[in-house]
Amino acid sequence: MTPIPAMHRVLADARVAPYDLLLGRNVVKRAAEEVFGRARISGDRSYDDILDELAQHLCELRRRSLLTVINGTGIILHTNLGRAPMARNALLELVGVAHGYSNLEYDLETGERGSRYVRSSTVISEVTGAQDALVVNNCAAALLLVLDTFAKGREVIVARTQLVEIGGGFRLPDVLERSGATLVEVGTTNRVNIEDYERALSPRTALLLRTHPSNYRIEGFTHDAAPRDLAELGCRAGVPVVEDLGSGALVDLAEYGVAHERTVQEALGDGIGLVTFSGDKLLGGPQAGIIAGSARLVAPLLNNPLLRALRVGKTTLAALGATLELYRSGSVAERLPVYRMLAASIDDLRVRASVYAESLPGAAIVESVAYLGGGALAQERVASVAVAIAEEHPNRLAARLRAATPPIVARIEQGRILLDLRTIFPEYDAAVISGCRSSLT
Ligand SMILES: *Cc1c(COP(=O)(O)O)cnc(C)c1O
């Protein structure tokens, strides 16, 4: 019969030791007692064998938590995989602020209570040219706060070309209804012009809302009212104009070889009163929703009691501030992962792919198409390079890759497993190759 070994010996074993920190000593101890207890009942098994089982069990426990995964899909802003990876300086700020105390709502000059929003609004204004700004939990929350503040019990005019569902159950008409606003639709599915908006104006009109059609496109006989005309109409009628930009580009994406995406600066330059956008899409920061625009329109948002329920925490503010610093210092291309991935040359990707191909039996280097993803520009294609693994049962191999440590999420295309190198960080290459090797055998 296998004796129960000394717990300190079990905990010190290299297969078990890492879980001490990841799961906590008590969880590891309980698991060890359980596995060794079962082994005693079932009879003769070697200590080594039981320890393997324990390690396997701990690994399964660990996999129930939020984990780092390798993104081999080629989709740069993958909502299911956590959207934008953050920059190193953002992580450092986040850790520093999370580790201890901070001046989150404390004014160091006066020694009195301060505002948690003041620092982020300053840097957002500097980067975007907005007069003022506010950060909330995500872009959906930003839109909700704007609608709740300005449009409750009143009318919001939206073009039928823009009445979208973004995904995850976020349908614009439903969000409007929830916020107590009445939707007034103008134009047709494919066309809207400024006169349509003008005719729909009434004393009950609270907002003119423009939204990014995000993840779908209308092509052919189409027309949208120019944002500048919309801003002018709002100005004449004394009605605020709001634009939900979603992905919130702050730099010209054409410089990265993909289609130009309307930037926050352009929308504000067109005279839009308030814009809303996400922190973790093209901005490349943490999950957040940013509302930027005229000071006159931001002020009432700060007084809405709903803000308390939508507010962001210190780690978000720290990471967002540090991310925006990269825009201010003009170092986005080198230091922000989303843009570093976009900027990687095909040659560089090929060099990395050849290392994969040499180490993995049956692997080939193939041309691939990566996608920007993340709502707006979801279908925007980026030339890329992938490692293809031919396999009789690609679904099974994909499942084995997902079971690797760290899990590898691949793409299946024409019966092959593809690992797109554009979304795999070069520093993970060795781990991905080793994960693939063990999954292949
Ligand atoms: C992504 C998106 C949203 C939702 O943003 P979250 O930050 O996920 O809440 C809203 N509007 C548009 C146009 C979007 O693209």
The ligand as a Tripos MOL2 file, in Angstrom:
@<TRIPOS>MOLECULE
LIG
   15    15     1     0     0
SMALL
NO_CHARGES

@<TRIPOS>ATOM
      1 C1        -17.7300   47.6800  -29.7690 C.3       1 LIG1
      2 C2        -18.7520   48.7170  -29.9080 C.ar      1 LIG1
      3 C3        -19.5630   49.0890  -28.8210 C.ar      1 LIG1
      4 C4        -19.4690   48.3890  -27.5010 C.3       1 LIG1
      5 O1        -18.2610   48.6510  -26.8880 O.3       1 LIG1
      6 P1        -17.8890   47.9380  -25.4880 P.3       1 LIG1
      7 O2        -16.6710   48.6710  -25.0390 O.co2     1 LIG1
      8 O3        -17.6790   46.5040  -25.7860 O.co2     1 LIG1
      9 O4        -19.0380   48.1590  -24.5640 O.co2     1 LIG1
     10 C5        -20.4770   50.0860  -29.0090 C.ar      1 LIG1
     11 N1        -20.6140   50.7040  -30.1960 N.ar      1 LIG1
     12 C6        -19.8560   50.3810  -31.2700 C.ar      1 LIG1
     13 C7        -20.0710   51.0900  -32.5490 C.3       1 LIG1
     14 C8        -18.8920   49.3890  -31.1670 C.ar      1 LIG1
     15 O5        -18.1400   49.0570  -32.2230 O.3       1 LIG1
@<TRIPOS>BOND
     1     1     2 1
     2     2     3 ar
     3     2    14 ar
     4     3     4 1
     5     3    10 ar
     6     4     5 1
     7     5     6 1
     8     6     7 2
     9     6     8 1
    10     6     9 1
    11    10    11 ar
    12    11    12 ar
    13    12    13 1
    14    12    14 ar
    15    14    15 1
@<TRIPOS>SUBSTRUCTURE
     1 LIG1         1 GROUP 0 **** ****
